[in-house]
Amino acid sequence: MQALIWTERGRLELIEQESPSCRTSGEVKVKIELAGICGTDLAVIAGKEPGVPGIIRGHEAVGTVVETGADVSRVRVGDRVVIDPNQSCGECRFCRKGQLHLCIGRSGQGMPIAGLNLPGTFAPYFVTDESFVHRLPDGMSWEAAVLVEPLACVLHNFKVAGVTREDRVLVLGSGPMGLLCQIVGGALGCFTVGTEVNPYRLSVARRFSERVVLPEELGGKTDPPAPESGKYDVVIDTVGTQMALAEQWVERGGRIVPFGINGGYQYILTPTHYVQHAVKIIGAGEYLGTFEPALKFAADHPELASLVTRRYPLTEYEPAIQELLGYDFSTGARLPAETMKTVFVF
């Protein structure tokens, strides 16, 4: 099979690999149907995050079970499933405390995560323990299902930040994660406002909410009217570079949730400001206990499928990535980034 691998040369390459098989009695083999391209994949490609050489990338995926080990009981051949890439070890000091999202693995070097430090899902087949696959509800589309893993991240951040319907929520950025945050905020009944600078993504986000604006339009008229102070109880930065804007718009006693990934971004904090205004920074980490709620949310909101706006075969990974990053690798020319969620189709 052909798989998309992060190589020693610091780039993605399509490389021939042997198709994996179940090695233990508790494993399942999944034929991948769709695999989403995540912001963390893009961060590695753009040099904002390190990548582990020799690893098949990809961690947002859905597919059909085609093989099971002798002791597998949760799923059967033919079941449609979504994959949980976070393969917590169950043995480290955090797992023993029930903090599976903080797992550091048996070696202490970090949680085993498909597509990060274990073989991932940018390939036709994927093998994992049965505990890391979840059956899809009848009738759920592949497109809605491929958003379950990122949705689990969103629900976890909302949970850790303690967001309630009484909160006023500002979401900075309306990419896939930002738009999911806006949809979840709306479903909770929160007064939710989003920002976006990309014209295409702004237009897509406005199909879901009328309260999506350019950053410079914050504080203007909204319907219903903005809070008296114009500020927000919860500000979620889904871009990964917006701490200054978050500080500007967070209410006294509010919470800032850094969510987007950009390892190269740094921001100087003034601790006194946080003390005097009782502002909290919420780091949620990996998701914990929100995968099944994400499945239910996706089942209740089939319109999430419309967030998948581009489909590419794996062989066309270069134009897919270039479109998402907004530039041509060979010429450096800027490209119009006119997609919300892009997936590989197998």
C-alpha positions in Angstrom: 0.0 0.0 0.0 1.0 3.6 -0.4 1.3 5.7 2.7 2.0 9.4 3.3 5.1 9.5 5.6 7.0 12.4 7.2 10.6 11.6 6.1 14.1 12.3 7.3 14.2 15.1 4.7 11.6 17.0 6.6 8.7 16.6 4.2 5.8 14.4 3.3 6.4 11.7 0.8 4.2 8.9 -0.6 6.1 5.7 0.1 5.2 2.0 -0.5 4.6 0.1 2.7 3.5 -3.4 3.6 -0.2 -3.4 4.5 -0.5 -3.9 8.3 -2.2 -7.0 9.9 -3.6 -7.7 13.3 -0.7 -8.8 15.5 -2.5 -9.5 18.8 -5.9 -11.0 19.6 -7.3 -7.6 20.6 -6.5 -5.7 17.5 -8.7 -4.6 14.6 -7.8 -3.7 11.0 -9.7 -0.8 9.4 -10.0 0.1 5.8 -9.8 3.9 5.8 -12.6 5.7 4.0 -11.8 9.3 4.8 -8.8 10.9 6.7 -8.9 14.6 7.6 -5.9 16.9 7.3 -5.5 18.5 10.7 -4.0 21.8 11.8 -1.3 19.9 13.6 -0.3 18.1 10.4 -0.1 21.5 8.7 2.0 22.9 11.6 4.6 20.2 11.1 4.7 20.7 7.3 5.0 24.5 7.8 7.9 24.1 10.3 5.9 25.3 13.3 6.0 21.9 15.1 8.6 19.1 14.9 7.6 15.9 13.2 8.8 12.3 13.9 10.7 10.9 10.9 9.4 7.7 9.4 5.9 8.0 10.8 2.8 7.7 8.7 1.0 11.0 9.4 -2.8 11.4 9.9 -5.0 10.9 12.9 -8.6 12.0 12.0 -10.1 9.0 10.2 -13.1 6.8 9.7 -13.4 3.5 8.0 -14.7 -0.1 7.9 -13.5 -3.0 10.0 -12.0 -5.7 7.7 -10.2 -7.9 10.2 -10.3 -8.6 13.9 -8.3 -10.5 16.4 -9.7 -13.6 18.1 -10.6 -11.8 21.3 -12.2 -8.7 19.8 -15.8 -8.2 21.1 -16.6 -4.5 20.7 -16.8 -4.5 16.9 -17.2 -6.9 14.0 -16.0 -7.1 10.4 -18.2 -4.8 8.4 -18.7 -2.2 11.2 -18.3 1.4 10.3 -16.0 3.1 12.9 -14.2 6.3 13.9 -10.6 6.0 15.2 -9.4 7.4 18.5 -5.7 8.2 17.8 -4.8 8.8 21.4 -3.6 5.4 22.6 -3.1 6.1 26.3 -0.9 3.3 27.9 -3.0 2.7 31.0 0.2 2.2 33.1 2.0 5.5 33.5 1.5 7.6 36.7 -1.1 9.8 35.0 -3.1 6.9 33.5 -3.2 5.3 37.0 -4.8 8.5 38.3 -7.4 8.4 35.5 -5.7 11.3 33.7 -5.5 9.5 30.4 -5.2 12.7 28.5 -1.9 13.4 30.2 -0.4 10.0 29.4 3.4 9.9 29.0 3.5 6.3 27.8 5.3 3.4 29.3 8.7 4.8 28.3 7.9 8.3 29.8 8.5 9.9 26.4 4.9 10.9 25.6 1.5 9.4 24.8 1.4 7.0 21.9 -0.6 8.8 19.3 -1.4 7.6 15.8 0.0 9.9 13.2 2.4 11.5 15.7 4.7 8.8 17.0 2.8 5.7 15.8 1.7 4.8 12.3 -1.2 7.0 11.4 -4.2 7.1 9.0 -2.8 8.6 5.8 -2.8 5.1 4.3 -5.5 2.7 3.0 -5.3 0.5 6.1 -4.8 1.0 9.8 -4.4 -1.4 12.8 -5.1 -0.6 16.4 -6.5 -2.1 19.6 -10.2 -2.5 19.6 -10.5 0.0 22.5 -9.5 2.8 20.2 -12.3 2.4 17.6 -15.9 3.5 18.1 -18.8 2.3 16.0 -20.7 4.9 14.1 -24.5 5.3 14.6 -26.6 4.1 11.8 -27.1 6.8 9.2 -24.2 9.0 10.1 -22.3 10.1 7.0 -18.6 9.6 6.7 -18.2 13.4 6.4 -19.8 14.0 9.8 -18.0 11.1 11.4 -14.5 12.4 10.3 -15.2 15.5 12.4 -15.7 13.4 15.6 -12.1 13.5 16.7 -11.6 17.3 16.4 -15.1 17.7 17.9 -13.9 15.7 20.9 -11.1 18.2 21.3 -13.6 21.1 21.2 -15.9 19.5 23.8 -13.0 18.8 26.1 -11.8 22.5 25.9 -15.3 23.7 26.7 -15.6 21.3 29.6 -12.3 22.2 31.1 -13.0 25.9 30.7 -16.4 25.4 32.4 -18.4 27.0 29.7 -22.1 27.4 30.5 -25.1 28.9 28.6 -24.6 32.1 30.7 -21.2 32.7 29.2 -20.4 35.1 26.4 -17.9 33.3 24.1 -15.5 34.8 21.6 -13.9 32.4 19.1 -10.8 33.8 17.4 -10.6 32.1 14.0 -13.2 30.3 11.9 -11.2 27.4 10.5 -12.5 23.9 11.1 -11.8 24.0 14.9 -13.0 27.6 15.3 -16.2 26.9 13.5 -16.8 23.8 15.6 -16.3 25.9 18.7 -18.9 28.3 17.4 -21.3 25.5 16.6 -20.8 24.0 20.1 -21.2 27.4 21.8 -24.4 28.0 19.9 -25.7 24.5 20.8 -25.0 25.3 24.5 -27.1 28.5 24.2 -24.1 30.9 24.7 -23.9 34.3 23.1 -21.1 33.3 20.7 -19.1 35.5 18.3 -16.5 34.4 15.8 -13.8 36.2 13.9 -12.1 35.4 10.5 -9.9 37.2 8.0 -10.1 34.6 5.2 -13.0 35.6 2.9 -13.9 32.1 2.0 -14.0 30.8 5.5 -15.8 33.9 6.6 -18.6 33.1 4.1 -18.8 29.5 5.2 -18.9 30.4 8.9 -21.7 32.9 8.3 -23.9 30.0 7.0 -23.9 28.8 10.6 -24.0 32.1 12.4 -24.7 35.7 11.7 -22.2 36.7 14.4 -19.0 36.1 12.6 -17.0 39.3 11.9 -13.6 40.6 10.9 -11.3 41.1 13.9 -11.5 44.9 13.5 -15.3 44.7 13.6 -15.3 43.4 17.2 -17.3 45.7 19.4 -19.6 46.8 16.7 -23.3 46.1 16.4 -24.5 42.5 16.8 -27.9 40.9 16.9 -28.7 40.3 19.7 -26.7 43.3 21.1 -23.2 42.6 22.5 -22.7 42.6 26.3 -22.6 46.1 27.9 -18.8 46.0 28.2 -18.4 44.5 24.8 -16.1 41.9 26.3 -16.4 38.1 26.7 -16.3 35.6 29.6 -14.5 33.1 27.5 -12.1 33.8 24.6 -10.9 30.8 22.6 -7.8 31.3 20.4 -8.1 28.6 17.6 -5.4 30.3 15.5 -2.6 29.9 18.0 -1.2 33.4 17.7 -4.0 35.6 19.1 -3.1 36.2 22.8 -3.0 40.0 22.4 -6.5 40.0 20.9 -7.7 37.6 23.6 -6.4 39.8 26.3 -8.1 42.8 24.7 -11.5 41.2 24.7 -11.6 39.0 27.8 -13.9 40.3 30.5 -12.8 40.7 34.1 -12.9 37.3 35.8 -12.9 35.6 32.4 -11.0 32.8 30.8 -8.6 32.6 27.9 -8.3 29.2 26.2 -5.2 28.8 23.9 -6.3 26.2 21.5 -4.5 26.6 18.1 -1.1 25.0 17.7 2.0 27.1 16.7 5.2 26.1 18.5 7.0 29.1 17.2 4.6 31.7 18.6 5.7 33.5 21.8 3.8 36.1 23.8 5.0 38.1 26.8 2.5 38.0 29.7 2.1 40.7 32.4 1.2 38.5 35.4 -0.1 41.6 37.4 -2.8 42.1 34.7 -4.0 38.6 35.2 -4.0 38.9 39.0 -5.8 42.3 39.1 -8.4 41.3 36.5 -8.8 37.7 37.8 -8.3 36.3 34.3 -7.4 32.6 33.9 -5.5 30.9 31.1 -7.0 27.4 30.5 -4.7 24.7 29.0 -6.9 21.7 28.4 -4.4 19.2 27.0 -5.7 16.2 25.0 -9.3 15.2 25.2 -10.6 13.1 28.1 -14.0 11.4 28.2 -15.4 13.4 25.3 -15.2 11.0 22.4 -18.6 9.4 22.9 -20.2 12.8 23.6 -18.7 13.9 20.3 -20.2 11.0 18.5 -23.6 11.9 19.9 -23.2 15.6 19.1 -22.3 14.7 15.5 -25.3 12.4 15.2 -27.5 15.2 16.4 -25.9 17.7 14.0 -25.6 16.0 10.6 -25.1 19.5 9.1 -21.5 19.2 10.3 -20.9 17.1 7.1 -21.0 20.3 5.1 -17.7 21.5 6.7 -15.9 18.9 4.5 -15.4 21.1 1.4 -12.5 19.3 -0.4 -11.8 15.7 -1.2 -8.5 14.5 -2.6 -7.0 11.0 -3.3 -3.8 10.4 -1.4 -1.8 10.7 -4.6 -2.8 14.4 -4.8 -1.5 15.3 -1.4 0.7 18.1 -2.6 -2.1 20.3 -4.1 -4.3 19.4 -1.0 -1.6 20.7 1.4 -0.7 23.7 -0.8 -4.3 24.8 -0.9 -4.6 24.6 2.9 -1.3 26.4 3.5 -2.1 29.0 0.8 1.1 28.8 -1.2 2.8 26.8 -4.0 5.7 24.8 -2.7 7.7 25.1 -5.9 7.2 28.7 -6.8 6.3 30.3 -3.4 3.3 31.9 -5.1 0.3 32.6 -2.9 -2.7 30.5 -3.5 -6.4 31.2 -2.5 -7.2 29.2 0.5 -10.7 28.3 -0.4 -11.5 25.2 1.7 -12.8 24.5 5.2 -12.1 20.9 6.0 -10.0 18.9 3.5 -9.9 15.1 3.6 -8.2 12.3 1.8 -10.5 9.8 0.1 -9.5 6.1 -0.2 
